[in-house]
Structure formats: C-alpha cells, structure tokens
C-alpha cells in the first residue's frame, strides 16, 4: 500500500458541479467512492475537496480499504471499432460531406454532443 503523500500526489479526477437548488458547488472524486464535499464558491469547494480527499485517504489507509488509483489517459488509445448498418453509414457520410468535415470528425461531434446531454 502506498503512503498518504503518494496517494495525495496522484492525479485523481475532480468533478465540480454547480448546485442550482442550494447554491454553491459540489465536488467529488469519481475514483474515491463517497468522497464528496461542497463550498459556496468554486475556490472554496476545491479547497474543501482537497481536505476531503486527504481525510478520505487517511481513513481508507487506517481501515485497510482498497484505494483505487486514478485512471490514466495512457490506458486509452482514442480508437474503437464500431459496426453499423450500411444505411446509417451512408447517412453519416452524407451529413459529414454536407458539413464539410470528415465522417470521423462528424461522429466525434455527435458523440460529444450527446454525451454532454447525458452528463448534466
């Protein structure tokens, strides 16, 4: 098991979300289940998040809980193969041509647009 300082130095992804109902901001670490806090400003929320992360890690180490290491972008190539119906392939090719971009760029645009809708 690593030391607290080693875990604290790891690049854990932090998610900051505005709390429109209560005001302020909520911060969590997806790789550290239950590690969540908030603050009235983004700056205060992030400051609180660093404290929450340290406390979460200290407790996990003391209790012998397995601590996930953060995802590394190097683990992802940025490529995947996808089989689609020929009719959809044709539509995507036509739409991307109309937009003046490659079909790959058009598909990335569609995926990111759709992902943004579901991540809210």
C-alpha positions, 0 to 999 in steps of 0.5 A: 500500500502506498503512503498518504503523500503518494496517494495525495500526489496522484492525479485523481479526477475532480468533478465540480458541479454547480448546485442550482437548488442550494447554491454553491458547488459540489465536488467529488472524486469519481475514483474515491467512492463517497468522497464528496464535499461542497463550498459556496464558491468554486475556490472554496469547494476545491479547497474543501475537496482537497481536505476531503480527499486527504481525510478520505485517504487517511481513513481508507489507509487506517481501515485497510480499504482498497484505494483505487488509483486514478485512471490514466489517459495512457490506458486509452488509445482514442480508437474503437471499432464500431459496426453499423448498418450500411444505411446509417453509414451512408447517412453519416457520410452524407451529413459529414460531406454536407458539413464539410468535415470528415465522417470521423470528425462528424461522429466525434461531434455527435458523440460529444454532443450527446454525451454532454446531454447525458452528463448534466 
